[in-house]
Amino acid sequence: MQFKKTPLASAVTGLALMTAGLAFAQAQTNELERVVVTGSNIKRIDAETATPVQVIDKVAIDRSAAANVGELLRDISANSGGSYSETSINNQSGAAGVSLRGLGQKSTLVLINGRRMANHAIAQNGQDTFVDLNSIPKSAVARIEVLKDGASAIYGSDAIAGVVNIILRKDLKGGEIAVNTGRSSQGGLAEHGLNLAGGFSALGGKLSVTAVADLFKRDMLLLSDRPWLNGLDFRFLPGGTFFPGASGGTWQRSVFVPPATLSLQRQALPNCLGDSTSMNALIGAGVYSGTACTYTVDKYLTAYPESTRKGGLARASLQLDGGMEAFAELALSDNKSSWINQPQTMTNQSVVFNPATGGFSAFSNIIPAIATDADRVALLASNKLGGSGTSARLNYTFFDVGARTFALENKTARALAGLSGSSKGWDWEVAVGSSRSEVEQSTGNQVDALALRTALDKGGYNFLAPSTSDSAKLRVSTMRNAESRLSFADAKVSTTLAQLEGGALGFAAGLEARRESMVDTPDPLAQQGRLIGTGSSRNDGSRSASAAYAELVAPVTKQLEFQLAGRADRYNDFGNAFSPKLGLKYVFSPAVLVRASSARGFRAPTLVENSASASLGFESVQDPVLSNASSIVGVLNTGSKDLKAEKSTSNSFGLVVEPVRGVIASVDYYSIEQRNLVALNGAQFIVRNPTLFPGSVVRQAGTNQILVVYDSYSNLAKVKTQGLDFEIGAKFAPLPIGRFGVRLSATQLLNWEYTAKAGGDAVDYAGRNDGPFGAMPKLKARATLDWAHGDFSSSLSWNHTGAYEQRVTTGAGVDGSVADMTTVDLFLAYTGVKNLKLSLGIKNLGDRNPPWDVSTGLGYSTAQYDLRGRYLRAGLEYKF
């Protein structure tokens, strides 16, 4: 659409800028070729549709400081919360997902060239299935289209919050080789990358082949590599705490004896092991007295895993007689990640898997009764446990066994083949394909619960000075295997049914069929209850799905256009769903248009949620019953065959203006409501709201410490969210000093209301840090100024994450909010040498650290920020 300047358009643009502060948009281009835009199956020339689509083109991708696709999409403003990446502390699968509108990764559909890909074989948090963005080489991406509107009527399940369609490169001519290297100015995180790309044509131009290969390696980063975190000791901050590992080697009486306080008194072993030292036992917010062997845990917590990635894709197309085209695609990746965690501990809250119940059972750390404290020390050293008198509890960290190690390898493959063509005014395409994700996760330096039980009851392990043979008796390793598969066949047609006053009446229809499965098999030792304090998950689910859909785009007049779409889906495991959508676009003038849409959608329960799955893990929570003391608690989640599909209603209304040629601004309001939400409320949420979940928090008698939290899948929750998207894009006339362009984007979250249980009260978690997904700022924005002159080009980007309320940590002197954060990225490139391009990217130019958020126990919100600091990346690219 070509706009002309009008007073109304100028006024609206000014209002949008004032409201957003600084907004963002992609500069639009006018193309004469008919293309398929995400959110529709109908080819068209007009880029402005009834629903908002953000396009991240190849130039923006190349100039981004992001190292991979996951990091790139984490920065978009619509990704307000609920996304997880490899920077989530000690949850590094090496994978990353995207969560539009804060509705979770499972509610955002990720497509590759408009088609589905197998989900990552291991569900995030044991529940959320998602496409691993890190399995897609960044160098292979031509552009990314983000549809920020419900699209179940077009694409089916998983598209409640929107769609991310990653378009891969094709028809590349010649060759490219690129190398890059990077490092944080705060130290660590060294990265090295190599990219190869090439393409050729043959058979008189009928055959076209494109191939891309990508290699990447990055070093591990620990929390201890960032001294400003102060060893996780935040007592100098209002409301700050310090909860070091307190089980280096500490015992306490396990029964009440006169005086009663003795039963809560702790005593450090005479020689604290590893890097632990004796200090006052302040654990439990003063409940305990005495001494304890304690140590700081930051040296064992991984902020970024060590990663090695290999990926590539190839695409071939062959022009056949009769205007037909045969095409085939193949994509492979092999991603490896490794990280560490604390050495295994034995505490009052230790648990093991119970094969009989499928849940957790307490692992007793009681030393059999003996006569005196002196005898206890002597018996610990001689391994002759037993005697008479008062028993004791032993809290102990197995430094001798070593820090727990984790290594994960994710191999993905995707292949498809198809035919397309045109006949008698109809465009058609058919394709078949399959994809898979295979994961192997190994762990080392685990503690064998059976061997430890024997040592406690019968001796055979010197807890005061363990020998190499003692350690070997306890040390075990495990292997977890998981696989996710997807196979599909589809057929679609499109045509022009008639010519209306406003243009072509477009019609599209299609059929789809797919089979998907997901299997997660834990190590036998985990299933036998042989691993102390170690979670596991198991899952074995599969299903078939089919769908039929149709879409109509009707430009009734030159001003008014309608989009009608409907889709019928059938799943063999939960039933049927029908999703309609109505959209309209009205052009008030050549410079102003409005657009609106209303749709119903659904999300089928994932293969984890509705199968006989069980996930046992651990989460760090702050316990209000124990003065907000931090502790690690066991969490058990199980699937249910009785789950229904989630239902959704989404509405949007927007205004697009072009006050002057080359400058386009838009503002869009969105509203999404999810009902029958299949949700895990999160251990922290349940612990803070025990009346909503009776019986779900199991505490240990006497100490009142949490032993297990039961967090089951159900259709009881509901979410309603509303917000505003602002976008502006501008390309200005050339000046003597160069060509300039502006790209700006912002999302203002108006509310994010969550109802945890049917009949419960809705709570608005927008702009707070105590919701199911943690911190959720109301404002997120990014603005970029582009410049090019001769052989030089650059981009300067401004990134802003708004402040949010501090609702988890309270008390005297606690700041009521967590500060906002603004960073600046810089990209520079030089192309003065033929076929050669030199580049320098600097992320977080000012080296800003995340704002303090002591509620997490880590000093910052892992949901919003990371510990990269200022990051410099240099690159060289050569074309031949």
JOCORWO-V548367 format. One record per backbone hydrogen bond with DSSP energy under -1.0 kcal/mol. CO is the residue of the C=O (numbers start at 0). NH is the residue of the N-H. Records with the same first field share a line. If there is no record, write none. Layout:
CO=NH + NH
This chain:
5=9
6=10
7=11
8=12
9=13
10=14
11=15
12=16
13=17
14=18
15=19
16=20
19=21
34=43
36=39
43=34
51=147
53=145
55=143
56=60
57=61
58=62
67=71
68=72
69=73
75=78
77=79 + 100
83=96
84=87
87=90
90=92
95=132
98=101
99=102
103=106
104=107
106=160
108=163
110=165
111=114
114=111
122=125
123=126 + 127
127=123
129=119
131=134
132=135
136=139
137=140
139=168
142=166
143=55
144=164
145=53
146=162
150=153 + 154
151=155
155=158
158=150
161=108
162=146
163=110
164=144
165=112
166=141 + 142
173=198
174=879
175=196
176=877
177=194
178=875
179=192
180=873
181=190
182=871
183=186
187=183
189=218
190=181
191=216
192=179
193=214
194=177
195=212
196=175
197=210
198=173
199=208
201=206
202=205
205=318
206=201
207=316
208=199
209=314
210=197
211=312
212=195
213=310
214=193
215=308
216=191
217=306
220=302 + 303
221=224
222=225
225=228
226=229
228=231
229=232
233=236
236=239
240=233
244=294
248=268
249=394
250=266
251=392
258=261
259=262
260=263
261=264
265=290
266=250
272=275
276=293
278=291
279=281
281=285
282=287
283=286
288=265
289=280
291=278
292=247
293=276
294=244
296=299
297=223
300=222
301=89
303=220
305=337
306=217
307=335
308=215
309=333
310=213
311=331
312=211
313=329
314=209
315=327
316=207
317=325
323=319
324=419
325=317
326=417
327=315
328=415
329=313
330=413
331=311
332=411
333=309
334=409
335=307
336=407
337=305
338=405
343=397
345=395
346=349
349=362
350=532
351=360
353=357
358=353
360=351
364=393
366=391
371=375
372=376
373=377
374=378
375=379
376=380
377=381
378=382 + 383
389=369
390=253
391=366
392=251
394=249
395=345
396=398
397=401
403=340
404=443
405=338
406=441
407=336
408=439
409=334
410=437
411=332
412=435
413=330
414=433
415=328
416=431
417=326
418=429
419=324
420=427
422=425
425=422
426=493
427=420
428=491
429=418
430=489
431=416
432=487
433=414
434=485
435=412
436=483
437=410
438=481
439=408
440=479
441=406
442=477
443=404
445=475
446=531
447=451
448=452
449=453
450=454
451=455
452=456
453=457
454=458
460=462
466=470
467=471
468=472
470=474
473=447
475=445
477=442
479=440
480=520
481=438
482=518
483=436
484=516
485=434
486=514
487=432
488=512
489=430
490=510
491=428
492=508
493=426
494=506
497=504
502=499
503=505
504=496
505=552
506=494
507=550
508=492
509=548
510=490
511=546
512=488
513=544
514=486
515=542
516=484
517=540
518=482
519=538
520=480
522=526
523=527
524=529
525=528
529=448
535=615
537=613
538=519
540=517
542=515
543=571
544=513
545=569
546=511
547=567
548=509
549=565
550=507
551=563
552=505
553=555 + 561
554=501
558=586
559=556
560=584
561=553
562=582
563=551
564=580
565=549
566=578
567=547
568=576
569=545
570=574
574=570
576=568
578=566
579=599
580=564
581=597
582=562
583=595
584=560
585=593
588=591
590=657
591=587 + 588
592=655
593=585
594=653
595=583
596=651
597=581
598=649
600=647
602=645
605=609
608=639
610=612
612=638
613=537
614=636
615=535
616=634
618=632
620=630
622=627
623=626
625=628
628=622
630=620
632=618
633=708
634=616
635=710
636=614
637=712
645=602
646=674
647=600
648=672
649=598
650=670
651=596
652=668
653=594
654=666
655=592
656=664
659=662
661=730
663=728
664=656
665=726
666=654
667=724
668=652
669=722
670=650
671=720
672=648
673=718
674=646
676=716
681=685
682=686
683=687
688=691
692=695
695=709
697=706 + 707
699=703
700=702
704=699
706=633
707=697
708=635
713=678
716=676
717=754
718=673
719=752
720=671
721=749 + 750
722=669
723=747
724=667
725=23 + 745
726=665
727=24 + 743
728=663
729=741
734=737
737=734
738=787
739=731
740=785
741=729
742=783
743=23 + 727
744=781
745=725
746=779
747=723
750=721
751=764
752=719
753=762
754=717
756=759
762=753
764=767
766=804
767=775
770=773
775=766
777=748
778=801
779=746
780=799
781=744
782=797
783=742
784=795
785=740
786=793
787=738
788=791
790=830
791=788
792=828
793=786
794=826
795=784
796=824
797=782
798=822
799=780
800=820
803=817
810=813
815=805
817=803
820=800
822=798
823=844
824=796
825=841
826=794
827=839
828=792
829=837
832=835
834=878
836=876
837=829
838=874
839=827
840=872
841=825
842=870
843=846
852=855
853=856
858=852
860=864
869=184
870=842
871=182
872=840
873=180
874=838
875=178
876=836
877=176
